[in-house]
Structures are given as C-alpha cells and as structure tokens.
Amino acid sequence: MSVPRPEPPAPTFYRTWWCVAAIIVAAIVAYHNTFDAPFVFDDASSIVTNPAIRKLWPLTNVLAGPATNVTAQGRPILNLSLAFNYAAGGTAVHGYHIGNLLIHVLAGLTLFGIVRRTLAWNAVMLERTPAVATGGGRAPSNPLLLALTVATLWTVHPLQTESVTYVVQRAESLVGLFYLLTFYGFIRAVERSGSHVALRREVSVPDDSETMLADADNDQPLETRRHSPDREPNFPASSPRLPPAPAFVWYSFAVIVCLLGMATKEVMVTAPLMVLLFDRTFFAGTFREAWRRRWFFHVVLAGTWLLLAWLIAQTGGNRGGSVGFGVGIRWWDYWLTQFNAIGHYLWLSVWPHPLVFEYGSFWIEEFSEIAVQVAVVLGLLAATVLALWRRSAAGFLGAWFFGILAPTSLAPGTTQMIVEHRMYLPLAAVIVMIVVAAARIGIGGVRTRSFGWVAGVIAFAFVLLTVGRNRDYRSDIALWTDTVAKRPKNPLAHFMLAGAHERAGNITAASASYEQTLELKPDFSIGHEHFAELLLRQGRRHDAIAHLSSALRLQPQYADAHANIGNAYLAEGRFSEAVGHLERAAELAPDVPMTRYHLANALAAAGLQDEAVGAYAAALRLDPVMAEAHFNLANVLLELRRAPEAIAHYEAAVKTKPGYAAAHYNLANALAASGRQQDAVEHYEAALRVRPDYAEVHHNLGSALFELGRLADAARHYEEVLRLQPKFPSVRENLERVRARMGAK
C-alpha cells in the first residue's frame, strides 16, 4: 500500500553525546603519537621563518600574511590561526599539533551532525529493502548509527594524516571545517524555518512496512507519521536543551563561516554551489523551488566569492607562479595526470596503502598508462550527471567528490600532481556512499548490531593504520626516507632527504642524497645550489664552484647562487669575480643584509675601501645589530685614518656582542693609539675574559700597563705571552725593559 514517508525519530540527547564522545576518543587515539612530530617541509617557511605570525597586534599585519610565496600567503585566517599558536607557545611544535587535532575533531563532529540531520529529515538515502530471508536481517535505518559510522571512519581514516599531522596543511583541515560548518548552519536554518517539508512525498512500500522500519537499537516497530511543518524532531522532555536559535541566526552563521573559509583556502570556492545543490537535492526538490524559497541566502552566500577573488588577486592570481595557466606546462598534460590522480584517490579511500608524503612531478607520456583510470573516472562522472538529473542523493555525493577536487584538478600546477590532503573533504562523499550502500544491502544479511560491529572493526583497523602512518612523521629523516622508498624516482624526495641528513650532521648521507637528486634531475638548480653549500662547508671549493655555475646557467637570476659563488671566489682570492657576483646578488636580493656584508668584504679585500664603507653601511641599515659588519667597517675606517668613526663602530660591535674578543682587542688597540690607555686596558681585559689564551692581547695589555706605570702587572702579562708563545716577537725585549725599570726603582 502507499503510505507517507515516515519521519525518523530523533535520538535522545544522551545517545547523541555518547556518539560525540566516541568520535573524540577515536580521534585522540589515532593521533596520540603526533604531538612531538617536528615541523617538516613547508612548515619552515610558513611557521618557523614567517614574520607575519610573530605578533598578534596590529591584527592587520597578521591578516596581510607573509609577502613571499608560502602556504600561508593570501590566506589570512590560516595565518591568524598560526599566529595564535605562536603567541601561545612560540615554535614549540606540540601546540600546533594540538590545534590541528582540535580542528580535525570539530570537522568530524560537524560531519556527524550534517549526516545525522540530513538522514533524520530525509529518507532519500534510506530506501527500504525487504527483510533478508536468511535470518530475518534488515538494513539499519537509524540515522544516529549511520552518522556515527560515517564520521568515525572519516575522522580516523589514514588518508587524513597529511591534513592533520603535517602542521601547515591545517589549511586543508581548517577550510574543511568551515566548509562543513557552512552546510551545518544551512541545515539548521532550514529546519528552523520549517521549509524542509518540501520533500515530503508518498512512497510505495510493502504491507509490512512497519516491521521493516524497526528502530535500529531495539528492533521495535516505529510509528509511521507525516512531517509536520511546525515541529522539530520529538526530543524527549527529559533531554536538557537550549532554546533553539531562529532561522536567520543560522543563515547568518552559514555566511560568516563561509567567509572565513574563503579567507582560509581557495577550495572553498565551490561551497556556495554545493549548498545550492544540497538544497535542491534534499530540501527543495528543484532549483526553481530552492531559488524561490531561499534566493536571498544563496545570493549572499555567493557574494563571499568577492573576498576570495580579492585575496587571489593579492597573490598575483597564481599562488606566486606555482599554479594556473601559462606556468610553463601544457594544460592538457596536467589534466591527463589528474585521471591518474583521481583514480589513485579513490583507491586510497578504500585501501589506504601506500600513503606518500610527496609524489613529485610526473607527466603521462602514453594514453595506455591511464586507460583504466580514464574509463573509471569518466564512468563515474557520467553516473554523477545521470544521478543529478534524477535528483538523487548519489548525484549530490558524486558532485561533492568531483566538485571539491575540481579547482586543483583543473588549474594546472607545476610541482604537485597527486596530493593526499586534497582528499580531506572529498573522502566524506566516498565514505557516505559506501556506508549507506552497505546499510541498504544489510552487509550481506547481518543484523543491525552486526552492522555496528563490522563498522567498529573497520574503524579500529583505520586507527591502527593511522597510528602507524603517523610514526613516519617522527622526524624529517624518517618521513623522507619513507617517501624515497615509495617514490624512488622523485628528485624532490631525495633533495629533502639530503637536507634532513645535513641538518642531522650526517654529511656522507647528505652528499649521497644530493648526488642522487642531481642524477634524477640534472637541471634542478636548487639542488645544485644546496649541494654546493654543503661542499663549501667541507672546504671543497672547486666542486662547489662547478655546481654553483650549473645553478646559474639554469637560473641566471638565482641570488643565493650568486652570493655563494662570490664568497667562494673571495676565499680563492679571485676578488674581481667575487665582487661581480656579490653585486649581482645584492641587486637581486636588495633586502638581504648578509649579501651586502659579503659584498663589502669583497670590496675591502679588493682594495676598494671607500666602496666597502658604503656596502657595510648598507648592510647595517638593514641589520643595525650585525656585530661583524660593525667590526669590519671599523677595520676599514682605521685603514682610511678615520679613527673616531672606527672606535664608534668597535664600541657598537662589543655592545651588540659582548663576547666578541676580537672586537674588544681591536677597540683597545684603537683606544691605545688615541692615548686612552686606561680605556684600552678595560677592553684588553674584557677580551681576556673571553679568551684567556689570547697571546696578542696579553702582549698589548702589558704594553698599555707599562705606559700607565703598572710595571708588575705588565711583567706578569709579558710572562704569560712567553708561556703561550715562546717565540712571540719582541716580547723578551719588552719584558727585560720592564724588569730593568722595576730594578731601577
């Protein structure tokens, strides 16, 4: 017979909160071993060296974000969240991991609320199936159980680790939270407005429909009933509840969090369209009806695109040249790789192994390489279009999956073909589809409680896999070793492993990794430059110069390469070449004080003292407390017979760096030459407090004390010189002279 579609009963307050607690506990267990995981990869530029998170005030500076092309650029809310972490604990890594886990848990709970409320108000995804003959089992129809299953599996799924454990990919989890909160606010607003009743429809069910609609927890028949426009789910009177907020509050909430999402990451661009599609699929029934009922809200929500457009324009429209058309690759080459990427994402959704931190750049050379993926992806796209035309929930889930991936799949990138954190939100559609499909077929005929047990076993397996994956983040070396093992032809992975070994002091392993990097990618200019820096520290200047020359041949505007080859030439006494490269480095990076400092050193070594003074002054304008620049400038000024200025810069050097023994010594010499013997003695003694075995200081201090008439002290310091350096020039004559003066007295 034909009966109205029943309104599923709302769970009690306490049952809902038990589910909330279960999701939180599962997330904590899955990520309990991440809190000490170090910063990796882009964490350094977006957190450790990001000046825009150092102070929370003025807020405009934080929201402006870093000027360089890093993950936090053009994403003010992401940068603000990092600034809050920095204010609370500096660069102590555990605070950032706690923040990431909190964001992820909130996203999981929001997904739980969305699924529970969507299923509770709509029977679209719970088409009833007859009881299974073998054992009388039936599909679970409890929205609470299904929502708990979806949210838990999504929260602990190993594919989410990159968005949670990799700190700076808070960008993905935070925008995911705002994306989900936009939907949650919209659902609550529609509930409060009463306009959700548009999908109240008659369905044909068997005569034993009451039996088939048994409650999932106790298998007792539910009362069939019709939606009522003016009432909410029938919560028990004993459930503690706050007064419900009016619809306009929830509509406003949805717009606000959508704005926050737009200021967090560009993937939020699809949210207004997805909300409209959600409205049409689950509430209004048609786009016309959705527009008639809620046109103002949808227009305002789409207005959040203006903020996103402005933020994108601030970064040049292409994330600093790393994404978009016209970045040096053919757009169709990138698009072909995305068939491979989407097929891989789907596989990892159901079988999350192996997980790879950095897949590197790769291109599809033969169509046969991706024929299967093309067939799968196009088939799923066609099925999604058909399902959308039929206005089914499956169509919305397909649109969610493909729509959220669309911005990164359609806009070509230069370095990242496959990135696991892109699946943060699309994974929800895959899990919902699988869980609901499993519920409809009854998991092979098992009963409802068995459905819960099966879901629990899968969730437990996911937790174990997530904990295991998080161990790979325990150190830079562990993460990049794992990446190299899984993607051995990825030069970037070898390059990053080299840097990790270098920071750990394992020079041999670092050199081997750099060599492997350049073997895989000979035109990798950054690889040549970093390897050269390592070679310079080993004193292998000839090899370093060869790699720096290669880097400059590949990238003539490479400021660091110009600076390093200039310093290498300076160490070899090739002053004119050193000056030329360092001047070019200063032109390319005018705000780097060390470049100006090294240029000044080269000019001074080349005998161009006047030009050196100007270069040192430029370095000190950029960094007024650079003690070495003050010291070397003072030395040049002494050569130019500008003693008062030299003394001032020596004093600035020792004030900035009180333990600078050489600066104390030179300052004392300058003071002594100016007739200020007592002041000179103070600085000689300061130098000796830092370096008691500094023979030159003992000698000159002895001479200053002799001039002051402190003969015994002078003799003692001359004797110390003889002890330290028996062949020190003229010290014996000076000591004899002091002893003679003492004997005469």
C-alpha positions, 0 to 999 in steps of 0.5 A: 500500500502507499503510505507517507514517508515516515519521519525518523525519530530523533535520538535522545540527547544522551545517545547523541553525546555518547556518539560525540564522545566516541568520535573524540576518543577515536580521534585522540587515539589515532593521533596520540603519537603526533604531538612531538612530530617536528615541523617538516617541509613547508612548515619552515617557511610558513611557521618557523621563518614567517614574520607575519605570525610573530605578533598578534597586534596590529591584527592587520599585519597578521591578516596581510600574511607573509609577502613571499610565496608560502602556504600561508600567503593570501590566506589570512585566517590560516595565518591568524590561526598560526599566529595564535599558536605562536603567541601561545607557545612560540615554535614549540611544535606540540601546540600546533599539533594540538590545534590541528587535532582540535580542528580535525575533531570539530570537522568530524563532529560537524560531519556527524551532525550534517549526516545525522540531520540530513538522514533524520529529515530525509529518507532519500538515502534510506530506501527500504529493502525487504527483510533478508530471508536468511535470518530475518536481517534488515538494513539499519535505518537509524540515522544516529548509527549511520552518522556515527559510522560515517564520521568515525571512519572519516575522522580516523581514516589514514588518508587524513594524516597529511591534513592533520599531522603535517602542521601547515596543511591545517589549511586543508583541515581548517577550510574543511571545517568551515566548509562543513560548518557552512552546510551545518548552519544551512541545515539548521536554518532550514529546519528552523524555518520549517521549509524542509517539508518540501520533500515530503512525498508518498512512497510505495512500500510493502504491507509490512512496512512497519516491521521493516522500519524497526528502530535500529537499537531495539528492533521495535516497530516505529510509528509511521507519521507525516512531517509536520511543518511546525515541529522539530524532531520529538526530543524527549522532555527529559533531554536538557536543551537550549532554546533553539536559535531562529532561522536567520541566526543560522543563515547568518552563521552559514555566511560568516563561516563561509567567509572565513573559509574563503579567507582560509583556502581557495577550495572553498570556492565551490561551497556556495554551489554545493549548498545550492545543490544540497538544497535542491537535492534534499530540501527543495526538490528543484532549483526553481523551488530552492531559488524561490524559497531561499534566493536571498541566502544563496545570493549572499552566500555567493557574494563571499566569492568577492573576498576570495577573488580579492585575496587571489588577486593579492597573490598575483592570481597564481599562488606566486607562479606555482599554479594556473595557466601559462606556468610553463606546462601544457594544460592538457598534460596536467589534466591527463595526470589528474585521471591518474590522480583521481583514480589513485584517490579513490583507491586510497579511500578504500585501501589506504596503502601506500600513503606518500608524503610527496609524489613529485612531478610526473607527466603521462607520456602514453594514453595506455598508462591511464586507460583504466583510470580514464574509463573509471573516472569518466564512468563515474562522472557520467553516473554523477550527471545521470544521478543529478538529473534524477535528483538523487542523493548519489548525484549530490555525493558524486558532485561533492567528490568531483566538485571539491577536487575540481579547482586543483584538478583543473588549474594546472600546477607545476610541482604537485600532481597527486596530493593526499590532503586534497582528499580531506573533504572529498573522502566524506562523499566516498565514505557516505556512499559506501556506508549507506550502500552497505546499510541498504544491502544489510552487509550481506544479511547481518543484523543491525548490531552486526552492522555496528560491529563490522563498522567498529572493526573497520574503524579500529583497523583505520586507527591502527593504520593511522597510528602507524602512518603517523610514526613516519612523521617522527622526524624529517629523516624518517618521513623522507626516507619513507617517501624515497622508498615509495617514490624512488624516482622523485628528485624532490624526495631525495633533495629533502632527504639530503637536507634532513641528513645535513641538518642531522650532521650526517654529511656522507648521507647528505652528499649521497642524497644530493648526488642522487637528486642531481642524477634524477634531475640534472637541471634542478638548480636548487639542488645544485645550489644546496649541494654546493653549500654543503661542499663549501662547508667541507672546504671543497671549493672547486666542486662547489664552484662547478655546481654553483655555475650549473645553478646559474646557467639554469637560473641566471637570476638565482641570488643565493647562487650568486652570493655563494659563488662570490664568497667562494671566489673571495676565499680563492682570492679571485676578488674581481669575480667575487665582487661581480657576483656579490653585486649581482646578488645584492641587486637581486636580493636588495633586502638581504643584509648578509649579501651586502656584508659579503659584498663589502668584504669583497670590496675591502679585500679588493682594495676598494675601501671607500666602496666597502664603507658604503656596502657595510653601511648598507648592510647595517641599515638593514641589520643595525645589530650585525656585530661583524659588519660593525667590526669590519667597517671599523677595520676599514675606517682605521685603514682610511685614518678615520679613527673616531668613526672606527672606535664608534663602530668597535664600541657598537660591535662589543655592545651588540656582542659582548663576547666578541674578543676580537672586537674588544682587542681591536677597540683597545688597540684603537683606544691605545693609539688615541692615548686612552690607555686606561680605556684600552686596558678595560677592553684588553681585559674584557677580551681576556675574559673571553679568551684567556689564551689570547697571546696578542692581547696579553702582549698589548695589555702589558704594553698599555700597563707599562705606559700607565706605570703598572710595571708588575702587572705588565711583567706578569702579562709579558710572562704569560705571552712567553708561556703561550708563545715562546717565540712571540716577537719582541716580547723578551725585549719588552719584558727585560725593559720592564724588569730593568725599570722595576730594578731601577726603582 
